[in-house]
Amino acid sequence: MTRVIGIISGKGGVGKTTLVANLGSILAQRFKKEVIIIDCNVSTSHLGLYLGMYYTPVTLNQVLTGEAEIEDAIYEYHISGLRVIPASLSLSDLKGVDIARLKNSLKNLFGKADIVLLDAAPGLGREALATIRASDEVILVNTPFVPSTMDIMKCHQVANEIGVKPLGVVLNMVGKEKYELTMKEVEELIELPVISSIPMDKNVLRSLALKMPVVLFSPNSQSSREFIKLAAKIIGEEYEPEGFFFNILKFFKKK
């Protein structure tokens, strides 16, 4: 059975696309799942850029205009085995795009992937709403500050009204500042569990510059370990941390 999970946020810049690229990569590489990630932010697409994909002649835009089948827009990110459906970077490719086609277009992927991750446009505009409607489940991405938390409360309300199951909140770019909201405060405000707390990590910025998910660039970094734990939680598998001391322990266990 194919799970369609929408990754949504109330504001841009909270790390939604970063989450999609890293979750998809770790599910495909470490957990050996068949994963397709889709850039549903057709008006301001970024997902392909995060992975260094500049030449993609067929994109989600052509699918949503009826010019192509969704299978024709799939590209493999060779480093991890992850499959990607990008949106077009060209302004001219917005002409004739009908985002309402998204849900019906995804039906052709059922049975061809274990998990489909939808990178939604931020906010609650037509693109974001179409992504929520096309999803079976949603993950809400937030930062530990009041404005983004207020916006994500609205996203939660809309998801409930549409009838989409929320898996929880990912609290991203978490520091150790006193002015940040705590995990408990976020849970009380949004009325959803925080299923992951991703720390502020310069390795994420370095990985973006290299067009590579941080879980592949620096798999033992703090942020990578949290992404891996989240991926394991989503698919109900046990997470075994890897690192220097963990590998030493494994070595002696084999003796």
C-alpha positions as CSV (number, residue, x, y, z in Angstrom):
1,M,0.0,0.0,0.0
2,T,1.3,3.4,-1.0
3,R,1.3,6.1,1.7
4,V,1.0,9.7,0.6
5,I,2.3,12.1,3.2
6,G,2.1,15.8,2.7
7,I,4.8,18.0,4.4
8,I,3.1,21.3,5.1
9,S,3.9,24.6,6.9
10,G,2.2,27.9,7.6
11,K,5.3,29.9,6.5
12,G,8.1,29.6,4.1
13,G,11.7,29.3,5.3
14,V,10.9,26.8,8.1
15,G,12.8,23.9,6.4
16,K,10.0,22.0,4.8
17,T,11.8,21.2,1.6
18,T,15.0,20.3,3.5
19,L,12.9,17.8,5.5
20,V,11.4,16.3,2.4
21,A,14.8,15.8,0.8
22,N,16.4,14.3,3.9
23,L,13.4,12.1,4.9
24,G,13.1,10.7,1.4
25,S,16.9,10.0,1.1
26,I,17.1,8.2,4.4
27,L,13.9,6.1,3.8
28,A,15.3,5.1,0.4
29,Q,18.9,4.5,1.4
30,R,18.9,3.2,5.0
31,F,15.4,1.7,5.2
32,K,15.3,0.4,1.6
33,K,11.9,1.8,0.9
34,E,10.6,2.8,-2.6
35,V,10.2,6.5,-2.2
36,I,9.1,9.3,-4.5
37,I,9.3,12.9,-3.4
38,I,7.3,15.5,-5.3
39,D,7.6,19.3,-5.5
40,C,4.1,20.5,-5.3
41,N,5.1,24.1,-4.9
42,V,4.8,24.7,-8.7
43,S,4.9,28.5,-8.6
44,T,8.2,28.8,-6.6
45,S,9.8,25.3,-6.9
46,H,13.0,24.5,-4.9
47,L,13.1,20.8,-4.4
48,G,15.0,20.0,-7.6
49,L,17.6,22.7,-6.8
50,Y,18.2,21.2,-3.4
51,L,19.3,18.0,-5.2
52,G,21.3,19.7,-8.0
53,M,18.7,18.9,-10.6
54,Y,18.8,21.6,-13.2
55,Y,17.8,19.8,-16.4
56,T,14.4,18.1,-16.1
57,P,12.5,18.4,-19.4
58,V,9.3,16.8,-18.0
59,T,8.1,18.1,-14.7
60,L,5.0,18.1,-12.5
61,N,3.9,21.2,-14.4
62,Q,3.5,19.2,-17.7
63,V,1.5,16.6,-15.7
64,L,-0.8,19.2,-14.3
65,T,-1.5,20.7,-17.8
66,G,-2.3,17.2,-19.2
67,E,0.8,17.2,-21.5
68,A,2.5,14.3,-19.8
69,E,1.9,11.3,-17.6
70,I,3.2,11.5,-14.0
71,E,5.5,8.4,-14.6
72,D,7.3,10.5,-17.3
73,A,8.3,13.1,-14.8
74,I,10.2,10.8,-12.4
75,Y,13.9,11.2,-12.1
76,E,16.3,9.1,-9.9
77,Y,18.6,10.8,-7.4
78,H,21.4,8.4,-8.0
79,I,23.2,8.9,-4.7
80,S,20.5,7.3,-2.6
81,G,18.1,5.6,-5.0
82,L,15.5,8.2,-4.2
83,R,13.0,9.1,-7.0
84,V,12.0,12.7,-7.6
85,I,9.3,14.5,-9.4
86,P,10.4,18.2,-9.7
87,A,8.4,21.2,-10.6
88,S,9.5,23.5,-13.4
89,L,11.8,26.4,-12.7
90,S,10.5,28.3,-15.7
91,L,7.8,31.0,-15.3
92,S,6.3,30.1,-18.7
93,D,5.6,26.6,-17.5
94,L,2.9,27.9,-15.1
95,K,0.6,28.6,-18.0
96,G,-2.3,26.1,-18.0
97,V,-1.3,24.4,-14.8
98,D,-4.3,23.1,-12.9
99,I,-3.1,22.1,-9.4
100,A,-6.5,20.5,-8.8
101,R,-5.3,17.6,-11.0
102,L,-2.7,16.7,-8.4
103,K,-4.8,14.2,-6.4
104,N,-6.0,12.3,-9.5
105,S,-2.5,12.3,-11.0
106,L,-1.0,10.6,-8.0
107,K,-3.3,7.6,-8.5
108,N,-0.9,6.3,-11.2
109,L,1.9,6.0,-8.5
110,F,-0.2,3.7,-6.2
111,G,1.6,0.4,-5.9
112,K,4.8,1.8,-7.5
113,A,6.2,3.3,-4.3
114,D,6.0,2.6,-0.5
115,I,5.9,6.2,0.4
116,V,5.2,9.4,-1.6
117,L,6.3,12.6,0.1
118,L,4.6,15.8,-1.1
119,D,6.5,19.1,-0.6
120,A,3.7,21.6,-0.3
121,A,3.7,25.3,-0.9
122,P,3.7,27.2,2.4
123,G,0.5,28.7,3.7
124,L,-3.0,27.9,2.8
125,G,-3.3,29.0,-0.8
126,R,-4.5,26.9,-3.7
127,E,-1.3,24.9,-4.1
128,A,-1.0,24.1,-0.4
129,L,-4.7,23.1,-0.1
130,A,-4.5,20.9,-3.2
131,T,-1.5,19.1,-1.6
132,I,-3.3,18.6,1.7
133,R,-6.3,17.2,-0.2
134,A,-4.0,14.8,-2.1
135,S,-2.5,13.5,1.1
136,D,-3.5,10.6,3.3
137,E,-1.4,12.0,6.2
138,V,0.4,15.2,6.9
139,I,3.4,16.3,8.9
140,L,3.4,19.9,10.0
141,V,6.8,21.7,10.0
142,N,7.4,24.5,12.5
143,T,10.1,26.6,14.1
144,P,10.1,27.4,17.9
145,F,8.6,30.9,17.5
146,V,5.2,32.3,18.0
147,P,4.4,33.5,14.4
148,S,5.1,30.2,12.7
149,T,3.3,28.4,15.5
150,M,0.2,30.5,15.0
151,D,0.2,29.7,11.3
152,I,0.7,26.0,11.8
153,M,-2.4,26.0,14.1
154,K,-4.4,27.1,11.1
155,C,-2.9,24.3,8.9
156,H,-3.8,21.8,11.6
157,Q,-7.4,23.0,11.6
158,V,-7.7,22.9,7.8
159,A,-6.2,19.3,7.7
160,N,-8.8,18.3,10.2
161,E,-11.7,19.9,8.2
162,I,-10.5,18.1,5.1
163,G,-10.2,14.8,7.0
164,V,-6.4,14.2,6.6
165,K,-4.6,12.5,9.5
166,P,-1.9,14.6,11.1
167,L,1.2,12.6,12.1
168,G,2.5,15.4,14.3
169,V,4.8,18.4,14.3
170,V,8.4,18.6,13.3
171,L,10.1,21.4,15.3
172,N,12.9,22.6,13.1
173,M,16.0,24.8,13.6
174,V,15.8,24.5,17.4
175,G,18.5,26.3,19.4
176,K,19.0,26.8,23.1
177,E,17.7,30.3,23.4
178,K,15.4,31.3,26.2
179,Y,13.1,33.1,23.9
180,E,12.3,30.0,21.9
181,L,9.1,28.1,22.6
182,T,9.6,24.8,24.3
183,M,8.4,21.5,22.9
184,K,5.7,21.3,25.5
185,E,4.4,24.9,24.7
186,V,4.2,24.0,21.0
187,E,2.3,20.8,21.7
188,E,-0.2,22.7,23.9
189,L,-0.7,25.4,21.4
190,I,-1.1,23.2,18.3
191,E,-2.7,20.2,20.2
192,L,-0.5,17.8,18.4
193,P,2.7,15.9,19.5
194,V,6.1,17.1,18.5
195,I,7.4,13.9,16.8
196,S,10.9,15.4,16.1
197,S,13.1,18.3,17.2
198,I,15.7,19.1,14.6
199,P,18.6,21.2,16.0
200,M,20.1,24.2,14.3
201,D,23.0,22.7,12.5
202,K,25.5,24.4,10.2
203,N,26.0,21.1,8.4
204,V,22.5,21.6,6.9
205,L,23.7,24.8,5.3
206,R,26.9,23.2,4.1
207,S,24.9,20.3,2.5
208,L,22.6,22.8,0.8
209,A,25.6,24.4,-0.8
210,L,26.7,21.0,-2.1
211,K,23.2,20.1,-3.4
212,M,23.2,17.0,-1.1
213,P,20.9,16.1,1.8
214,V,22.7,16.4,5.1
215,V,21.9,12.7,5.9
216,L,24.2,11.8,3.0
217,F,26.8,14.6,3.5
218,S,27.2,14.3,7.3
219,P,25.3,11.2,8.5
220,N,26.5,11.5,12.1
221,S,25.7,15.1,12.5
222,Q,23.1,16.0,15.1
223,S,20.5,17.0,12.5
224,S,21.0,13.8,10.5
225,R,20.5,11.6,13.6
226,E,17.2,13.4,14.2
227,F,16.1,12.9,10.6
228,I,16.9,9.2,10.8
229,K,15.0,8.9,14.1
230,L,12.0,10.6,12.5
231,A,12.1,8.4,9.4
232,A,12.2,5.3,11.6
233,K,9.2,6.6,13.6
234,I,7.2,7.2,10.5
235,I,7.6,3.7,9.3
236,G,7.4,2.1,12.7
237,E,10.9,0.7,12.7
238,E,13.5,0.7,15.5
239,Y,16.2,3.3,15.3
240,E,19.8,2.2,16.0
241,P,22.2,5.1,16.3
242,E,25.5,4.9,14.6
243,G,28.6,6.6,15.7
244,F,32.1,6.1,16.9
245,F,31.2,4.5,20.3
246,F,28.3,2.6,18.7
247,N,30.6,1.1,16.1
248,I,33.2,0.1,18.8
249,L,30.4,-1.6,20.7
250,K,29.2,-3.5,17.6
251,F,32.8,-4.6,17.0
252,F,33.2,-6.1,20.4
253,K,29.8,-7.8,20.2
254,K,31.0,-9.7,17.1
255,K,34.0,-11.0,19.0
